[in-house]
């Protein structure tokens, strides 16, 4: 299949190349000629006005070491063995939220009762931050993810960083059994290489990404199950299909996928920004050093090369090599945790709420278009 690439304009008003076919997007995700850095980040094209994503970074001599350290630290927490041990805790959290959903009566806002609280509970648990602070860090995360208001994004990012810095200061005085304490322990081993600023930055990233993106995936899963009763019935009858259903939900969870409708060819929602660190050829087009290249994950996830002739929701789909978590060395380190949350949650949803359906027409759901992570403002359901 030929490379599908076009010129586009980012939400921040900068020119960029948008690549949308599956094979090229997948290859470029691990192409070392594209990266997250730029020799002059302040002059580089940017995706949006958010300060937490979509802006080029300054290259540093320690980037490779920092990345390797981060992967090593997180791999211990997101290993198969550790998550298997953690599964009963996720089950406990899910059961509590679904009890609350049932008690609230039908219709109810699935987003408010389940989608937001579950990832916030889980990441709070792992990081060791108080869950009762969830409304604060959720508000700051939403501010930081604002694509249209830079001042608001800067405020949210600053508040999140200050909050994590306070949590890190507590760990410096007294260790606890949580991920933040492990990061502080790594700092003590190499205080010059893994500075406290780097500890705070990584902790902030985990708090932000660990709940915001999973909220969006849970919203997507609830919508897909509520609008596809035939697929939901298969899951009710065959519990062993849940892992493939989770991959389908993830495939359709990126912003602006409209739950598997083909995105507009120029839509950059769900795209990952990269910058060329040298001149390179993509599909016969020369990309100049420093130019922005957007890797259209949402487009790639519905490409016929990946899904064949059946683009829609299919809980039996095998070999679902979607790109929601990326590919290559920047593959999302928290992917196993997100999969665990979705697997536990929706296995219980289809059994406890077999008649789940939307309480409003699909086109009346309000997307959070101003946020990088997408998702919904509310998700009214009935059962």
N, C-alpha and C positions, 0 to 999 in steps of 0.2 A: 504494500500500500504506500502511496506517495505521502511525503510529509505534508501535513496541513498546517500552514502558518500564515499569519496575516499581521499587518500593522494595526495597532489599536491605541487607545488613549486610556491611561489609568484613571481611577476616580479622583486622583490628585491633579490630573491634567497633564501628565507627562507621557511622551511617546514611548511605546514598547512594542516588542514582538510577542505575539501570542501563538503558542504551539498547542494544537488540540488533538492530534491523533495519538492513539495509545502507544504505539511502538516507539515513536520519537520521544514522547514525553517520558516514557520509562527509561529510555537510553540516556536522555539528558539529565535525569535525576542523579545519575552516578557519573556524569561526565566532569572530569576535573577542570575543564576549561570554563565551566560556569560555577560561580560560587556566591557566597553571601557578602563578600567584601568588595570594596571599590577604592582606588587610590585617593579619591577625593569624595568621601561620602556626602559631604554637604552640598556637592554639585550634582550628585547622581540622581537619575530619575527615581521617583518613589511611587509606591503603589497607592498609598492613601495618606491621610493626615494623622493616622495613629502612630504613636512613638514606639509601640511594642512589636510591630511587625510591618514588613514591607519597605524598610529603609536599609540601604546598604550600610555595612559596618566597616570600620577601619581595620585593615589587616594588621595583625600583631605577630611577632615572632613565636609566641607561645600558643597560637591558635590550635595547632595539631595536638600539642600536649594537653591543652585544656579539654579538647573534644574527647580524646582518649580517656582522660581521667573521668569526665562526666559519664561516659558510657560504662566505664568500669564500676563506678559508684552505683549507678542506677540499675545495672544488670543484676546486682545482688538483691535488690528490692523487688524487681519484677521478674525474677526467675520462676520457672515452672513449679519448683518445689515450694518456694516461699508463697506463691499465690495459691497453691493447693492448700497450704496450711491456713491461708487467710480467707479461703472461700466460705467457711462457716460464719465468719464475721459479716461478710457481704450478704449472705443469706439472711442473717438476723436483721441487718439494716433494711433489706428489701421487704421482708415480712412486716416489719413495723410500719413502713411507708404504705404498703398495700392495705394493711389494716386501717390506716388513717383514710386512705382513699375510699374503702368500702364504707367506713363509718360516716364519711362526709355526705354520702348519698349521691344519687345520680340525678342530674349531670354534675360533673366536677371538673376542675381544671387540673388535668394530668401534669401539665408543666409545673404548676405551683406546688402540687402535693408530692410529685414523684421525680420528674425530670431534673429539676434544680436541686432538691435536697440530697438525692442519692450521691452524685459525684462529690458534692460538697462534704457530705459525711465521710466518704471514703478518703478523700485527699486530706481532710482534717485529721482523720485517724492516722494515716501514714506519716504525715509531716509532724504531727503532734501539736497542731494549733487548735484552739478551742472552737468547737462547732458553733457555740453560741455567738461567735464573731462572724458567722457566715453572711449575715446581711451586710456587714461592713465590707468584707472582702469581695462579696458579689458586686456591690455598688462600685467599688474601685476598679474591679475587673471590667465591668461594663464601660466605665469611663475610659479606661486605658485602651479598650478595643474600639473606641469611637473613630470611625474612618473620616468623619467630616469636620470635627471640631478639635483642632490640635491642642488648644489650651485645656480643654476638658480631658483629653487623652494624657497630656502631661501631668495634670493633677492626679488622675487615677494611678498612673505609673509611680509617681512620687509617693503617694500614700501607701501603695502596696509595698514598695521598697522599704519605707520606714517601718511598716508593720512587721515585715520579715526580719528587719534589722533588730527590732525589739525581741522577737522570738529567738534570734541567734544569740543575743546578749544574755538571755536567760540560760541557754545551753552552755555558754561559756562559764557560767557560775555553777551549773549543776546539770550533768548529763541525764538524759532520759532515753528510753528505748523507742526511738523514732528516727525517721529519715533525716530530719534536720540535725539531730545529734550526730549521726554518721557523717554528715557534711562538715560539722564542726570538728569532729575527730580527724577527718582528712586534712583540715586546715592546720591542726596542731602538728601533724606529721610533716607538712610542707608549708609553713606559714608564708614564705616568700612566693612560692609558686601558686598556691591556692589561697589567695588573700581572703580576708573577710568580705571585701567587696564582691569577690567572685562567689563566695558562699551565698551572700544575699541575692545576687543576680540569679543563681541557679534555683534557690528556694522560691524566689518570686515567679520564675518561669514555671516551676512545678505547680505552684498554687494556681496560677492563671490557667495554664494549659490542662492541668489535671482535672479541672471541673468545667470550664467553659466549653471545651470541645465535646466532652462527653454528654453534657446537657443537650447539645444540638443533636448528637447521635440518638439519644433516647427520645427526643421529640420526633425525629424522623421515624424511628422504629414504631412508636405508638401510632403515628399517622398511617404508616404502611399496613400495619396489622388491622387497624380500624377500617381501612378502606379496601381491604382484600380479604373478605371473609373466607374465600376458598383456600387461600394460603394459610390463614389462621387455623382453619379446620384441619389442615394437614399437620400442623404443629401440635394441635391438641391430640390428634390420633397417633402421631409418631414423634415422640420426644427426642429421638436420636437425630432429627433434622435440625435441631436448634443451632448447632455450630454453623451449618451452611446458611441458615436464616440470619444469623448474626453478621456473617460476611456480606450478605445482600443488603442488610440494613446499613452497614458501614459504607457500602458502595454508593448508596443513595443519600448519604447524610451530609455531603458537602454543601456549602451555601449555593443557592440558586440552581440546584439540580431539579427543582420542582418535582422531586420524587420520581426521577428517571425520565422526565421529559427532556428532550435534547436541548441543551442550552443554546442560546443565541450564539452564533459563531464569534461575535465580538465581545461577549460577556466575559469579564475577568473574574467573576465570583468563583471561589474555590480554586483560584490559581496561585501557584507558589512563585514568588519573584526570585530571580537569579540575575547576576551581572556577569558579563563576559570578561574574563581576565586576560584574554588575548583575542585576536581576530580568529573567527572560526566560520566554517561552512555548515549550514543546516539546510538540508534539502535543496542545495543549489543556490542558496542565498547567503551572502557574506554578512556576518554579524560583526560589527566593529567592536574593538576592545572598549569596555565601559558601558556598552548599551545594555538595557534591561531586557531580559527574556522572561516571559511569563509562561509557566508550565501549567497548562489547563487540565488539572486533575479531574474536575467535574466533567469536562468534555471526554477525556480519556476513559472515564468510568462507564460511559455509555457507547463507546466505540464498538462497532460490529466485530472488530478484531478480538475484542474481549468477550462480548456477550452474544455473538452470532446474530441470528435473526430475531431473537427474543430479548428486547431491551428491558421489559418490565420486571416487576418484583417476582422472583421465583425462589422459594425457600429450598428447592432441591438443586439449585445450581452448583455444580462441582467445579473444581479448579478455578475458583473466583479470585484471580490475581489482580484485584482492584488496587488503585494507587492512593487510597484515602490516607494511609499512613506514610506515603512517600515510598522511596526505594533507595537502596544503597546506604552509604555511611550515615546519612541523615534520616534514615528510617526512624519513625517515632519510637522512642525508648519505652514510652508508657503504653504501647499498643496492647500488650498482654493484660494489663489492668483494665483497660477499656473493654476488651473482649469479655473478661470475667464479669464485669458489671452488667453488660448487655445480656450475656448468657443466663445469669442467675435471674435477672429481672424479668425477661420476656418468657422464660420457661414458666415462671409463676403467673405472669399476666394471662397467658393463654389458658391456663388451668383455672384460675380464680375468676377471670372475667371473659368467659367464652363468647359473650355477646357484645364485646367492646365495639363501639362505633363512634363516629364523630357526632357531636351534638349540634354542629353547625355545618353548612356546606364547606367543602374543601377550599373553595375560592374565598371564603370569608376569614380564613386563618390569617393572622397578621404577622408577616416575617419581620425579623429585626434587621432590616436592610442596612441600618447605619453601623452595624457591628461586624467586625471581621469574621467572627465565629458563626454568624447567622443565627438560626434557631427561630423560635416563635415567642411572641409576647404572651400568649395564652394558648392552651390546647383543651378546649371543652370537649369532654367525652361523656358518653352514657353507656350503660350496659344492661 
